[in-house]
C-alpha cells in the first residue's frame, strides 16, 4: 500500500513525531505522552507498536542508521567521482550541517545523554554498531583510494568526522568544515 503525506499509518506518525522530538529536544526530555499528543494516535496504538520508550528509541535508531548511512554513502560517492580524496567528507558533512533539521548525530546525542555505564545497553550498542559501520565504510574508501594503512586512516578520518559533527553542533561555525577539510587532506 502506497503512503502519501496525508495518509500515514499510526506507526509512521509515531515514528515521524518521535524523530522530530528526539532530535530537537533529546531522548530523555521527550516523553511518551508528548509523542502520543503530537502524533495524534491513541496510547494503546503506540504501545501496540512500541511496548516501551526504549523500543521506540531502538526503532528510531534503526531507521536513522539506515537512512543516514545510505545518504552518507551516496553523497560521498558522488563527490569522490569528482575528487578522489577523503577530504570530500568535509563537503558531505557541510551539506548536512546546512539543513534546517541538523541537530548533530543522534547516536552521539544518545550516548551523551545516557552514558555508556548507565544507559540502556541495547541502545548504546546500536550507537556502537552505527559507528563501526561508518568506520568500516571509511576503511573501504581509504583502501579504494590507495591509502597505505586503510584501517588506521579510517580511525583517524572517523575522529575527524565525529569531531566536526560535534563541533558544528556546538558552534554552528563554518570554520569547522574548513578545519575538518584541512585535517582530512593531511591523512596519509
Secondary structure in CASP SS format (residue, H / E / C, confidence):
PFRMAT SS
TARGET T0000
AUTHOR 0000-0000-0000
METHOD secondary structure of the structure
MODEL  1
X C 1.00
X C 1.00
X C 1.00
X C 1.00
X C 1.00
X C 1.00
X C 1.00
X C 1.00
X C 1.00
X H 1.00
X H 1.00
X H 1.00
X H 1.00
X H 1.00
X H 1.00
X H 1.00
X H 1.00
X H 1.00
X H 1.00
X H 1.00
X H 1.00
X H 1.00
X H 1.00
X H 1.00
X H 1.00
X C 1.00
X C 1.00
X C 1.00
X C 1.00
X C 1.00
X C 1.00
X H 1.00
X H 1.00
X H 1.00
X H 1.00
X H 1.00
X H 1.00
X H 1.00
X H 1.00
X C 1.00
X C 1.00
X C 1.00
X H 1.00
X H 1.00
X H 1.00
X H 1.00
X H 1.00
X H 1.00
X H 1.00
X C 1.00
X C 1.00
X C 1.00
X H 1.00
X H 1.00
X H 1.00
X H 1.00
X H 1.00
X H 1.00
X H 1.00
X H 1.00
X H 1.00
X H 1.00
X H 1.00
X H 1.00
X H 1.00
X H 1.00
X H 1.00
X H 1.00
X H 1.00
X H 1.00
X H 1.00
X H 1.00
X H 1.00
X H 1.00
X H 1.00
X H 1.00
X H 1.00
X H 1.00
X H 1.00
X H 1.00
X C 1.00
X C 1.00
X C 1.00
X C 1.00
X C 1.00
X C 1.00
X C 1.00
X H 1.00
X H 1.00
X H 1.00
X H 1.00
X H 1.00
X H 1.00
X H 1.00
X H 1.00
X H 1.00
X H 1.00
X C 1.00
X C 1.00
X C 1.00
X C 1.00
X C 1.00
X C 1.00
X C 1.00
X C 1.00
X H 1.00
X H 1.00
X H 1.00
X H 1.00
X H 1.00
X H 1.00
X H 1.00
X H 1.00
X H 1.00
X C 1.00
X C 1.00
X C 1.00
X C 1.00
X C 1.00
X C 1.00
X H 1.00
X H 1.00
X H 1.00
X H 1.00
X H 1.00
X H 1.00
X H 1.00
X H 1.00
X H 1.00
X H 1.00
X H 1.00
X H 1.00
X H 1.00
X H 1.00
X H 1.00
X H 1.00
X H 1.00
X H 1.00
X H 1.00
X H 1.00
X H 1.00
X H 1.00
X H 1.00
X H 1.00
X C 1.00
X C 1.00
X C 1.00
X C 1.00
X C 1.00
X H 1.00
X H 1.00
X H 1.00
X H 1.00
X H 1.00
X H 1.00
X H 1.00
X H 1.00
X H 1.00
X H 1.00
X H 1.00
X H 1.00
X H 1.00
X H 1.00
X H 1.00
X H 1.00
X H 1.00
X H 1.00
X H 1.00
X H 1.00
X H 1.00
X H 1.00
X C 1.00
X C 1.00
X C 1.00
X H 1.00
X H 1.00
X H 1.00
X H 1.00
X H 1.00
X H 1.00
X H 1.00
X H 1.00
X H 1.00
X H 1.00
X H 1.00
X H 1.00
X C 1.00
X C 1.00
END
